């Protein structure tokens, strides 16, 4: 087998593994969404404000 054919096989295997991992992740996302009753969870507030944003502590306006 030539070096070129070996490289094609190696990169082909990497692509196949990446596609399998992507499909498994999409199935996992679908299962988690189904477990939440189909609701989407917006995590951008959690990233920006920390876990307290999920509870609404930092996003409330003071009275």
C-alpha positions, 0 to 999 in steps of 0.5 A: 500500500502506498503512503497516499492510500494510507493517508486516505484511509487514515483521514477517511477513518477520522471523518467516519469517527467524527460523523458517528460522534456527531450523530450520537451527540444529536441523539443525546440532545434529542433525548434530553429535549424529550426529557424536558418535555420538548422545551428549549433551555437558553444557556446564554444567561447561565454563561453570562451571569453564572448559575444564579441567572437560572434562578433569576437572582441576577436578572430581576430588577430591584423593587 
